[in-house]
Structure formats: C-alpha cells, structure tokens
C-alpha cells in the first residue's frame, strides 16, 4: 500500500542530516540526526556520530528499534550484551564494517582513533533510548547494597558525578585515565 504522503504534489524527499544537532560534547565530538519529524517520508532514522580517540557512546539500549552501526571513517570497538547467553560480544570495526544491536540489547562503542564518523541507522523513524547512566544515577545506595552487597557510601560516592544527559563520555575535565580505562574495559 502506497503511503498517501508520498503522493502529495510537494512531498519533501530530501533533508540535511547535519541541520539538527542532537548532542555536542565539543567541536570534535557530537551527534546530528535525521528522523521522521525532519523528513516525514523517511521510514527509518539515523544519527551521524563524530568522535575522537577514547570517547565513548555511553552504554544504552533501545526499547523500540534495532540499530545498525556503519563505520565510515576511523575505528571503533563496539560491545553488546547478549541477554540469552549473558555474555558481552566485542567487535573491532574499521571503515565499511557494520555491527547490529538488536532491539533491547545493551550496547556501547568507543573510538579507537581520531576522526571517527559512524552512521547509526534505526529501523523505525524515532528511537527510544535508555541510558545506563539513568539506572546508575537513580538506583538508591540501599538498593545497590541489598541487591549486590555494595557498600552504600562507596556506591553513593561513585555515582554522585554521573550526569544522565551526557551521551558522549567521559565528561570534559575527567581524568584521562578514565578515558583509557573506558577503552580498555570495552576490549576485555
């Protein structure tokens, strides 16, 4: 069945995927987008993600979409948690290589080089995104203790600096060893 919108005489068939900045960490690390609200004829949506070495797209998952990541330039390490085997799967990807993150699977990726550009394509026009930071920041210390036997005060200190709105990490001004540790953690 033909979409009636596609039969309109002035149907928009083109848009600028750089026109809407979704998130900007700094001039080298930012995300632009193209979704249904910008181009009503689109049946999917996507982010253009630009990264410098050591920058991470924070762990997250999507409740309503499968995400395909295409590396255009640079190299990334992409990790995904397989909920069936309860194992993390990690891939080192170069230009032209692709990874798929199924709907509901927890995932992240880290820039291994400067000049990373990846295209993240979703199978619906607008993705729902649930960030790992959201859960860490709102989990009460007493719950972390009861569930995982974590020291409540140590947990509270550890999550105090989490900023839920930071899509790309680490935070500016964060000790550089955090950046190195993030990269190393994604490789193990």
Secondary structure, 3 states (H helix, E strand, C coil): CCCHHHHCCCCCCCCCCCCEEEEEEECCEEEEEECCCCCCCCCCEEEEEEECCCCEEEEEECCCCCEEEEEEECCEEEEEEECCCCEEEEEEECCCCEEEECCCCCEEEEECCCCEEEEEEECCCCCCCEEHHHHHHHCCHHHHHHHHCCCHHHHHHHHCCCCCCCCEECCCCCCHHHHHHHHHHHHC
